[in-house]
Amino acid sequence: MNKIVKMKNKVNIKIELTTSEKQKLRSNKVKINDITNFTIDEIEVLIGASFERAREVYALVEFQMIPSIGIKFAEDLVSMGYYSINELEDKDGAKLIEDFELLKGYWIDPCVEDQFRLVVNYANTKDKSKKWWDFTEERKKFRLENGYSNKRPKKAWYDVLNKLDNTAKKNYKMSNYKLKGVPTFRITNYKKAIEFYIDLLGFSIDWEHRFGKTEPVYMQISKNGLVLHLSENKRYKTGVIIFVETKGIEKFRDSILNRKSKNQIPDILTTNWKTKQMEIEDPFENLLRFNES
């Protein structure tokens, strides 16, 4: 197969492939990031799938190569019948969001329009310096001057999602079992773990277990509803990331500062999606990402 040299590939392409598709890519020594270097016909052979599936895989990968575009929005574009960046060259971001909202049956978070504006701009200019939030002011100015179509759905996306969430909760209550997950962090030094989690972050030790005095510790700690397991067992790996939904992140950071620890406490940053976030890494390269929406 002859590769077609296209745009520079981007890392962290996310796409759900079947086990067979993954195996075929491995056997053909092709990485998912490189899939757009092949024609649709060639991708059919590479992953052993139909033309429609090959076209979908190509589209999902190519759309994610646009800076700041992820798998969810890539899937949205495919749901609208778009399978390549070139198909968006003569489109208008404002019209695309209106079409998308009519397709969904409810109006969408305004930032999605910024993404439509970005992909149209990229299709026409191939400008990799722009991210979707660079089009926020443009969108706001346009909507202030032009408003929305009278055909725009009256129902908001969050009302629909809340309804779906309530249905999920109802189904959960009707089930005859419950599930609860607790992340396990690998630690390599008990003393350092105590200094970080107990002395610095203010967790409490719920219990500890060892099979013998010199055996690795397995313990549970908790703080304000957050439960973690810490283990010295080598079967676990370091480098885990946990996302912690937080309320009162400033007060939480102040409480850490008041402990006067040697650890450097990071500032609270505002993310591009307007949440407050603070990341703290433990002595074992595990990361706690505290986020307040």
C-alpha positions as CSV (number, residue, x, y, z in Angstrom):
1,M,0.0,0.0,0.0
2,N,1.2,3.5,-0.8
3,K,1.0,6.0,2.0
4,I,-0.5,9.4,1.2
5,V,1.5,12.1,3.0
6,K,-1.0,14.4,4.8
7,M,-1.0,16.6,7.9
8,K,1.3,15.9,10.8
9,N,-0.2,13.4,13.1
10,K,-1.3,14.2,16.6
11,V,-1.0,12.2,19.7
12,N,-3.9,10.9,21.9
13,I,-6.3,9.9,19.2
14,K,-9.2,8.2,20.9
15,I,-11.4,5.8,19.1
16,E,-13.2,2.6,20.0
17,L,-12.0,-0.3,17.8
18,T,-13.1,-3.9,17.9
19,T,-10.6,-6.6,19.1
20,S,-10.3,-7.8,15.5
21,E,-9.6,-4.3,14.2
22,K,-6.9,-3.8,16.8
23,Q,-5.3,-7.1,16.0
24,K,-5.3,-6.4,12.2
25,L,-3.7,-2.9,12.7
26,R,-1.0,-4.5,14.9
27,S,-0.3,-7.3,12.3
28,N,-0.1,-4.6,9.6
29,K,2.2,-2.5,11.9
30,V,0.0,0.5,11.5
31,K,-0.7,2.9,14.4
32,I,-4.2,4.5,14.6
33,N,-2.6,7.9,14.4
34,D,-1.4,7.1,10.9
35,I,-4.7,5.8,9.6
36,T,-5.3,9.0,7.5
37,N,-2.2,8.3,5.5
38,F,-4.2,5.6,3.7
39,T,-7.2,5.7,1.4
40,I,-10.6,4.4,2.5
41,D,-10.2,1.3,0.3
42,E,-6.8,0.6,1.9
43,I,-8.3,1.0,5.4
44,E,-10.9,-1.6,4.6
45,V,-8.2,-4.1,4.1
46,L,-6.1,-2.8,7.0
47,I,-8.8,-3.3,9.6
48,G,-10.9,-6.0,7.8
49,A,-14.1,-4.0,7.8
50,S,-16.7,-2.6,5.4
51,F,-16.3,0.5,3.4
52,E,-18.7,2.3,5.7
53,R,-16.8,1.3,8.8
54,A,-13.4,2.2,7.2
55,R,-14.8,5.6,6.2
56,E,-16.0,6.2,9.8
57,V,-12.7,5.3,11.3
58,Y,-10.9,7.6,8.9
59,A,-13.2,10.5,9.8
60,L,-13.0,10.0,13.6
61,V,-9.2,10.0,13.4
62,E,-8.9,12.9,10.9
63,F,-11.3,15.2,12.9
64,Q,-9.3,14.7,16.1
65,M,-6.2,15.9,14.3
66,I,-7.7,19.4,14.4
67,P,-6.3,21.1,17.6
68,S,-8.6,20.9,20.6
69,I,-11.1,18.6,18.9
70,G,-11.8,15.3,20.7
71,I,-13.6,12.1,20.0
72,K,-17.1,13.3,21.2
73,F,-17.2,16.2,18.7
74,A,-15.7,14.0,16.0
75,E,-18.6,11.6,16.5
76,D,-21.0,14.5,16.3
77,L,-19.6,15.5,12.9
78,V,-20.0,11.9,11.7
79,S,-23.5,11.8,12.9
80,M,-24.2,14.8,10.7
81,G,-22.9,12.9,7.7
82,Y,-19.4,14.4,7.4
83,Y,-16.5,12.1,6.8
84,S,-13.5,14.4,6.0
85,I,-12.2,17.8,6.8
86,N,-12.5,18.8,3.1
87,E,-16.3,18.4,3.2
88,L,-16.4,21.3,5.7
89,E,-14.7,23.9,3.4
90,D,-17.8,25.6,2.1
91,K,-19.8,25.3,5.4
92,D,-20.7,28.0,8.0
93,G,-20.2,27.3,11.7
94,A,-23.4,29.2,12.6
95,K,-25.5,27.2,10.2
96,L,-23.8,23.9,11.3
97,I,-24.8,24.4,14.9
98,E,-28.4,25.1,13.9
99,D,-28.5,21.9,11.8
100,F,-27.0,19.9,14.7
101,E,-29.5,21.2,17.2
102,L,-32.4,20.3,14.9
103,L,-30.9,16.8,14.5
104,K,-30.6,16.4,18.3
105,G,-34.0,17.9,19.0
106,Y,-32.6,20.3,21.7
107,W,-30.3,23.3,21.8
108,I,-26.7,22.7,22.7
109,D,-24.1,24.2,25.0
110,P,-22.9,27.4,23.2
111,C,-19.3,26.3,23.2
112,V,-20.2,23.5,20.7
113,E,-20.8,26.3,18.1
114,D,-17.2,27.4,18.8
115,Q,-16.0,24.0,17.8
116,F,-18.0,24.1,14.5
117,R,-16.5,27.5,13.8
118,L,-13.0,26.1,14.4
119,V,-13.4,23.1,12.1
120,V,-14.7,25.2,9.3
121,N,-11.8,27.6,9.8
122,Y,-9.3,24.8,9.8
123,A,-10.9,23.2,6.7
124,N,-10.3,26.5,4.8
125,T,-7.0,27.7,6.3
126,K,-5.3,24.6,7.9
127,D,-4.3,27.0,10.7
128,K,-3.1,24.8,13.6
129,S,-2.6,27.7,16.0
130,K,-6.4,28.1,16.7
131,K,-8.3,26.2,19.4
132,W,-12.1,26.2,19.7
133,W,-12.1,28.8,22.5
134,D,-10.5,31.2,20.1
135,F,-13.9,31.5,18.4
136,T,-15.9,32.3,21.6
137,E,-15.9,36.1,21.1
138,E,-16.7,35.7,17.4
139,R,-19.7,33.6,18.3
140,K,-20.9,35.9,21.0
141,K,-20.7,38.9,18.8
142,F,-22.5,37.1,16.0
143,R,-25.3,35.9,18.2
144,L,-25.7,39.3,19.8
145,E,-26.2,40.8,16.4
146,N,-28.2,38.0,14.7
147,G,-29.8,35.9,17.5
148,Y,-30.9,32.4,16.7
149,S,-33.3,30.9,14.1
150,N,-37.0,30.7,15.0
151,K,-36.7,27.0,14.2
152,R,-34.3,26.4,17.1
153,P,-35.6,23.7,19.5
154,K,-37.0,25.1,22.8
155,K,-35.7,22.3,24.9
156,A,-32.2,22.7,26.4
157,W,-29.5,20.0,26.4
158,Y,-29.3,19.9,30.1
159,D,-33.0,19.2,30.6
160,V,-32.7,16.2,28.3
161,L,-29.6,14.9,30.0
162,N,-31.2,15.4,33.4
163,K,-34.1,13.3,32.2
164,L,-31.8,10.6,31.0
165,D,-29.9,10.8,34.3
166,N,-33.1,10.4,36.3
167,T,-34.0,7.4,34.1
168,A,-30.6,5.9,34.9
169,K,-31.1,6.5,38.6
170,K,-34.6,4.9,38.4
171,N,-33.1,1.8,36.7
172,Y,-30.4,1.7,39.3
173,K,-32.9,1.6,42.1
174,M,-34.8,-1.2,40.3
175,S,-31.7,-3.3,40.1
176,N,-30.9,-5.9,42.7
177,Y,-27.2,-5.0,43.2
178,K,-25.0,-2.0,43.8
179,L,-21.5,-1.1,42.6
180,K,-18.9,1.1,44.2
181,G,-15.3,1.7,43.1
182,V,-12.3,2.6,45.2
183,P,-9.0,3.5,43.4
184,T,-5.8,1.9,44.7
185,F,-2.6,3.9,44.7
186,R,0.8,2.2,44.8
187,I,3.1,3.5,47.5
188,T,6.7,2.6,48.0
189,N,7.4,4.2,51.4
190,Y,4.9,4.1,54.3
191,K,6.4,7.1,56.1
192,K,6.3,9.3,53.1
193,A,2.7,8.2,52.4
194,I,1.7,9.2,55.9
195,E,3.4,12.6,55.6
196,F,1.7,13.3,52.3
197,Y,-1.9,11.9,52.8
198,I,-2.4,12.2,56.5
199,D,-0.1,15.1,57.6
200,L,-0.5,17.3,54.4
201,L,-3.8,16.5,52.8
202,G,-5.6,15.7,56.1
203,F,-6.9,12.2,55.3
204,S,-7.7,9.8,58.1
205,I,-6.6,6.2,58.3
206,D,-9.6,3.9,58.3
207,W,-7.7,0.6,58.6
208,E,-4.3,-1.0,57.8
209,H,-3.5,-4.6,57.0
210,R,-0.3,-6.7,56.8
211,F,0.1,-10.4,56.5
212,G,3.2,-10.1,58.7
213,K,5.2,-7.4,60.5
214,T,7.6,-7.1,57.5
215,E,5.0,-7.6,54.8
216,P,3.7,-4.8,52.5
217,V,0.9,-2.6,53.9
218,Y,-2.6,-2.4,52.4
219,M,-4.6,0.4,53.9
220,Q,-7.7,2.6,53.5
221,I,-7.7,6.3,54.0
222,S,-10.6,8.8,53.6
223,K,-11.5,12.4,53.6
224,N,-14.9,14.1,53.1
225,G,-16.3,11.2,51.2
226,L,-13.2,10.4,49.1
227,V,-11.9,6.9,49.8
228,L,-8.5,5.7,48.6
229,H,-6.6,2.4,49.1
230,L,-2.9,2.6,49.4
231,S,-0.7,-0.5,48.8
232,E,3.0,-1.3,49.0
233,N,2.3,-4.5,47.0
234,K,4.4,-4.5,43.8
235,R,1.6,-5.9,41.7
236,Y,0.1,-2.3,41.6
237,K,1.7,0.4,39.5
238,T,2.4,4.0,40.2
239,G,1.5,6.9,37.9
240,V,-2.3,6.7,38.5
241,I,-4.5,9.8,38.0
242,I,-7.7,10.4,39.9
243,F,-10.2,13.1,39.1
244,V,-11.8,14.5,42.3
245,E,-15.0,16.5,42.0
246,T,-14.5,19.2,44.7
247,K,-16.7,21.8,46.4
248,G,-14.9,24.7,48.2
249,I,-11.5,24.1,46.5
250,E,-10.1,27.4,47.9
251,K,-10.9,26.4,51.5
252,F,-9.4,23.0,50.8
253,R,-6.2,24.6,49.6
254,D,-6.1,27.0,52.5
255,S,-6.4,24.0,54.9
256,I,-3.4,22.4,53.3
257,L,-1.4,25.7,53.5
258,N,-2.2,26.0,57.2
259,R,-0.4,22.7,57.8
260,K,2.9,24.4,56.9
261,S,4.2,21.4,55.0
262,K,7.5,21.3,53.2
263,N,5.6,20.3,50.0
264,Q,5.0,23.0,47.4
265,I,1.3,23.5,47.1
266,P,0.2,24.4,43.6
267,D,-2.0,27.4,42.8
268,I,-5.6,26.9,41.7
269,L,-5.9,27.4,38.0
270,T,-8.9,28.2,35.8
271,T,-9.3,25.7,33.0
272,N,-10.3,26.5,29.4
273,W,-13.7,25.2,30.2
274,K,-14.1,27.6,33.2
275,T,-13.6,25.2,36.1
276,K,-11.2,25.6,39.0
277,Q,-8.5,23.0,39.2
278,M,-5.6,22.1,41.4
279,E,-3.2,19.2,40.7
280,I,-1.1,17.6,43.5
281,E,1.3,14.8,42.9
282,D,2.2,12.4,45.7
283,P,5.7,11.1,46.4
284,F,5.0,8.1,44.2
285,E,4.0,9.9,40.9
286,N,0.3,9.4,41.5
287,L,-1.7,12.5,40.6
288,L,-4.8,13.9,42.4
289,R,-6.7,16.3,40.2
290,F,-9.1,18.4,42.3
291,N,-11.7,20.1,40.1
292,E,-14.6,22.5,41.0
293,S,-17.2,23.3,38.4
